[in-house]
């Protein structure tokens, strides 16, 4: 039996946030928007994550709230422009999917059990990977993903 869930989206929401809400509804990820456009969620396996950081106020708020997460990812172009709408896929050493979502901003945080993980971040169809990333229990690991995005791409969006 198929069930249909009606989603009521606010037309004032950014398109990226509406896409995130729709993706979460279809993949078993639960997410909610917090203050300043920050999205906090939980994967189907129960792992907590948070993303956002568009603008300095939102960036400050998310960094303050991120102290309990042990993996921090950020997304940028070499020009210094931050990127959002990045697809994030994290699998464990055996290839089991742990996180599969779209970041609502250039900062992405997740709380994972200690172990080794493969992280794939995809922006505009281009993927960057980190394989065998060691995430220790009790401390944070931070990684930055860069995509060679021409500056004129930012002015066209």
C-alpha positions as CSV (number, residue, x, y, z in Angstrom):
1,X,0.0,0.0,0.0
2,X,1.4,3.4,-1.0
3,X,0.9,6.4,1.2
4,X,1.1,9.9,-0.1
5,X,2.4,12.6,2.1
6,X,1.4,16.1,1.3
7,X,4.2,18.6,1.8
8,X,3.3,22.3,2.1
9,X,6.2,24.3,1.0
10,X,6.5,28.0,1.7
11,X,7.0,29.8,-1.6
12,X,9.4,32.2,0.1
13,X,11.9,29.5,0.9
14,X,15.0,29.3,-1.2
15,X,14.8,26.6,-3.9
16,X,17.8,24.7,-2.4
17,X,15.9,24.4,0.9
18,X,12.8,23.2,-0.8
19,X,14.8,20.6,-2.7
20,X,16.4,19.5,0.6
21,X,13.0,19.1,2.2
22,X,11.7,17.0,-0.7
23,X,14.9,14.8,-0.8
24,X,14.6,14.2,2.9
25,X,11.0,13.2,2.6
26,X,11.8,10.7,0.0
27,X,15.0,9.2,1.5
28,X,14.0,8.6,5.1
29,X,16.1,11.5,6.4
30,X,14.4,13.8,8.8
31,X,15.3,17.4,8.7
32,X,14.0,20.7,10.1
33,X,15.0,24.2,9.5
34,X,16.4,26.0,12.5
35,X,16.9,29.7,13.0
36,X,18.8,31.6,10.3
37,X,18.2,28.9,7.6
38,X,20.3,26.3,9.4
39,X,19.0,22.7,8.7
40,X,19.4,20.1,11.4
41,X,18.5,16.5,10.6
42,X,18.8,12.8,11.4
43,X,19.5,10.0,9.0
44,X,17.5,6.8,8.8
45,X,20.2,5.2,10.9
46,X,19.9,7.9,13.7
47,X,23.0,9.9,12.9
48,X,22.6,13.6,13.7
49,X,23.7,16.2,11.1
50,X,23.4,20.0,10.5
51,X,24.1,22.2,7.5
52,X,23.9,25.9,6.5
53,X,26.2,28.8,7.0
54,X,25.1,31.2,4.2
55,X,26.0,34.7,5.4
56,X,28.1,35.7,8.4
57,X,25.2,35.6,10.9
58,X,24.2,32.1,9.9
59,X,27.8,31.0,9.8
60,X,28.4,32.2,13.4
61,X,25.2,30.5,14.6
62,X,26.0,27.2,13.0
63,X,29.6,27.2,14.2
64,X,28.4,27.8,17.8
65,X,25.8,25.0,17.5
66,X,28.3,22.6,15.9
67,X,30.5,21.9,18.9
68,X,29.0,18.4,19.5
69,X,29.7,17.1,16.0
70,X,32.8,15.2,15.2
71,X,33.0,15.6,11.4
72,X,33.0,19.1,9.9
73,X,32.9,19.5,6.1
74,X,33.0,22.8,4.2
75,X,32.6,23.5,0.5
76,X,34.2,26.2,-1.5
77,X,35.7,27.4,-4.8
78,X,39.4,28.3,-5.0
79,X,38.3,31.9,-5.4
80,X,37.0,31.8,-1.8
81,X,33.3,31.7,-2.8
82,X,31.4,29.3,-0.5
83,X,29.2,26.6,-2.2
84,X,25.8,25.2,-1.2
85,X,23.5,22.5,-2.6
86,X,26.4,20.0,-2.3
87,X,25.3,16.4,-2.2
88,X,27.0,14.5,0.6
89,X,27.4,10.8,0.7
90,X,29.2,9.1,3.6
91,X,29.7,5.3,3.7
92,X,31.5,3.1,6.2
93,X,34.5,0.9,5.4
94,X,32.2,-1.8,4.1
95,X,30.3,0.5,1.8
96,X,27.2,0.8,3.9
97,X,25.5,4.1,3.4
98,X,25.6,6.3,6.6
99,X,24.6,9.7,5.3
100,X,23.1,10.7,2.0
101,X,21.7,14.3,1.8
102,X,22.2,17.7,0.3
103,X,23.9,20.4,2.3
104,X,21.8,23.6,2.8
105,X,24.9,25.7,2.9
106,X,28.7,25.6,2.7
107,X,29.1,24.1,6.2
108,X,28.1,20.5,7.0
109,X,28.4,18.8,10.4
110,X,27.7,15.2,11.4
111,X,28.1,13.1,14.5
112,X,29.5,9.6,13.7
113,X,30.8,6.7,15.7
114,X,34.6,6.5,15.7
115,X,35.8,4.7,12.6
116,X,36.9,5.0,9.0
117,X,34.6,6.5,6.4
118,X,34.5,7.3,2.7
119,X,33.1,10.8,2.0
120,X,31.9,11.9,-1.5
121,X,30.8,15.5,-2.1
122,X,29.2,16.4,-5.4
123,X,28.7,19.9,-6.7
124,X,27.1,20.6,-10.0
125,X,27.7,17.0,-11.2
126,X,31.4,17.0,-10.2
127,X,32.5,14.7,-7.3
128,X,35.4,14.9,-4.9
129,X,36.2,12.0,-2.6
130,X,38.1,11.3,0.6
131,X,38.5,7.6,1.2
132,X,39.4,6.0,4.5
133,X,38.9,9.2,6.5
134,X,39.5,8.4,10.2
135,X,36.9,10.0,12.5
136,X,38.1,9.5,16.1
137,X,35.6,9.3,19.0
138,X,35.8,12.4,21.2
139,X,37.5,14.8,18.8
140,X,36.6,16.6,15.6
141,X,38.0,16.1,12.1
142,X,37.6,18.9,9.5
143,X,37.9,18.7,5.8
144,X,37.4,21.3,3.0
145,X,36.2,20.3,-0.5
146,X,37.2,22.6,-3.4
147,X,35.7,22.7,-6.9
148,X,37.3,24.7,-9.7
149,X,34.2,26.9,-10.4
150,X,34.7,29.9,-12.6
151,X,33.8,33.2,-11.0
152,X,31.3,34.0,-13.8
153,X,29.3,30.9,-12.7
154,X,28.5,32.7,-9.5
155,X,27.3,35.8,-11.2
156,X,25.0,33.8,-13.5
157,X,23.1,32.1,-10.6
